[in-house]
Amino acid sequence: MVTKNPDINKIMDYINGLSKHRDLTKEGVTRLLFDEYWISAQNWLEDQFKIAGLCTYYDDVGNLYGRFEGDSKNTIMTGSHVDTVISGGKYDGQYGIVAGLVAIEYLKSNFGKPKKSIEVVSMAEEEGSRFPFTFWGSKNIIGKVPEEEVGLLIDEKGVTFKEALKSAGFSFKNNIDTKTIDGFIELHIEQGGVLEIENKTIGIVEHIVGQKRYLVTLKGEANHAGTTPMKYRKDSIHCASRMVCMIMERARTFGEPIVATVGKLEIDPNTSNVVPGRVTFTLDIRHIDKNLMGRYIEEIMNEMKDMAREMKLDLKVEKYMNGDPVPMSSHLVRTIKGICEEKGIDFKMMHSGAGHDAQIMALKVPTALIFVPSHKGISHNPEEYTRIEDLGEGVKTLIETLYKLAYE
Amino acid sequence: MVTKNPDINKIMDYINGLSKHRDLTKEGVTRLLFDEYWISAQNWLEDQFKIAGLCTYYDDVGNLYGRFEGDSKNTIMTGSHVDTVISGGKYDGQYGIVAGLVAIEYLKSNFGKPKKSIEVVSMAEEEGSRFPFTFWGSKNIIGKVPEEEVGLLIDEKGVTFKEALKSAGFSFKNNIDTKTIDGFIELHIEQGGVLEIENKTIGIVEHIVGQKRYLVTLKGEANHAGTTPMKYRKDSIHCASRMVCMIMERARTFGEPIVATVGKLEIDPNTSNVVPGRVTFTLDIRHIDKNLMGRYIEEIMNEMKDMAREMKLDLKVEKYMNGDPVPMSSHLVRTIKGICEEKGIDFKMMHSGAGHDAQIMALKVPTALIFVPSHKGISHNPEEYTRIEDLGEGVKTLIETLYKLAYE
């Protein structure tokens, strides 16, 4: 049972310290897998872990750990990813690592050696911002990413993943895991506006959504805007617009938490005086329930086919992302809910609409994901902001959770 | 009264001869105002006019004339523009000039000197493809384009209009018109698919549509596609899609000949996993009746305002083209209709949905515009095609018309 509050100034000191390790030619925080800013950030974090009295080590692939040894080798792990998007904010990923460090320092100085070992992890990569591959860190913790899958991927400058990995002093995973992870707790900013709008401090995530993405192509006929009567047109933007309206209206009536987004749309030839011959648009659908998501998708795909047929356009739909929803550990969810109720923390049971390392960890390890509010829901942006009081409440919840899992 | 048919092979010979004067680095025919291909095309046409026994001259601004002197100085004029779009076809503009030449040759050899003089004009420019200015040729025939209006416009390479004009040997209009134009007849391809679909040979244009163009900007909120519930979104592509559907459906129920086109649409940030914060789209509306067009526009603008208000988006509408409909001379329309009826030509009374030199000439001179079919309505494209029989019927109709106006 924790009584004192954690030192919230320390959280901001660490976040600001870590944020210094960034590409200064870009706005916000930019730190890509294995680049010089990434290396100096990991080294700086290792120093902080050491100063806090933790035993530090890297694994083969670039994940950094700060370990507080307990009576048992069995480990409770917390942390997040150290890489950022290009021109990201100070909280995405960074907060989860810093919070883990502050939490362990607190537990160490107030309660001493735990029953189970506790580790904070600074995961090498989650965003996929340098190479077109995501979750390099967590995927290698719960398994092994084979060289064939990523070795030849190239970054913007033509450097291969393999070269970048080697030049930072790491390798593909060689060593076999010897520790048992009994639980993983990730603390993260919400990256959405729900907690702020609903005036809640903590979000307890029950599911991370599944994501399906499609590329939809509609082919009609490019025609002169003046000389083609309405009745003779095969107008691809009109058909696409009907589809967008239907997709959005259906998502609203289908009920929460489904979300459907048409985020990218391109028309050809894209000239004011030509009826567009071709439209392509992306469709991103997320839900926490695989079956319901499937039903929604089937419904809208049938409607889209009908619309294209009726308007005599060719329709092509290609799926390019196919992720299923991932539930968090119900035991951990209950534990954290109990803590919030006991401590009078204003929490909300929710889902995550964004992807997180927790969804990878959860495939092998009992996992929890805790959110703090994001101001206006802004993320992946230098404007990313969470109030320091909320950051503090997040760390407090994390401390309580780690205490329950490692000390009781 | 004309009895023999014109030599249709001659039409294609002239079209092919003229088409040789083009930028060979581009597909189709490309010949921009005052460029080297334009100069050689005008020179070649002048030679053909001379060979046909016409008196030739240029005006100050680059229009080329072939004159067949009649008993009176009063002139019946025919022709079209010699410039093309980039990668245009062989018929747009060119056909009208060639047809005028073939018609005058025919009349000259069969009927000799006319009562009124007849001129074929190869107008310098109509398309606005080199400089952002249209109808340079016809605007200078019926009036005077002042230097202030176009002198400093620049082309793609940074050459000013004034420099291009001078280097081709021309100037802004200096000389006062001395001739009286009693009528202008333009023969042109339809650039739409109506005549072909309805199996007609000749279109007699009663009106050239008015064109209004708008740039519509919708500003909502860019949000994360996963973390923003549907109810908290200000989705600009959803709102734009509702507007497009409404605009198109209203245009269909409003009745012909209104046409409404959303040809260009851009969304920001245009990323699959971000709810679009901003959409801009163009709206092109055309009608032959100014009042009806005004009513339609008022209706859709009101609906657009309602939609934006309801979805809490900012709406901005900017008008950037504001052309009124132009009627053709009802006397000439009746004359041509009479000819078609008498000669058993399968004609259609119609309007032009595209702009033509005729709409400028009509502001000062009794003007007619005659269409021949465009295969599949394709124009401004190397695929532009009209059957030779149809080209022949067009010339025949032109000959009959010129005969009535200049000989009777």
Interface residues (C-beta under 8 A of the other chain):
Chain A: E190 Q191 G192 G193 V194 I197 V209 Q211 R213 N223 H224 A225 G226 T227 T228 P229 M230 K231 Y232 D235 I237 H238 A240 S241 R242 V244 C245 M248 A251 R252 E256 P257 I258 V259 A260 T261 V262 G263 K264 L265 E266 I267 N270 T271 S272 N273 V274 V275 P276 T282 D284 R286 S352 G353 A354 G355 G377 S379 H380
Chain B: E190 Q191 G192 G193 V194 I197 V209 Q211 R213 N223 H224 A225 G226 T227 T228 P229 M230 K231 Y232 D235 I237 H238 A240 S241 R242 V244 C245 M248 A251 R252 E256 P257 I258 V259 A260 T261 V262 G263 K264 L265 E266 I267 N270 T271 S272 N273 V274 V275 P276 T282 D284 R286 S352 G353 A354 G355 G377 S379 H380
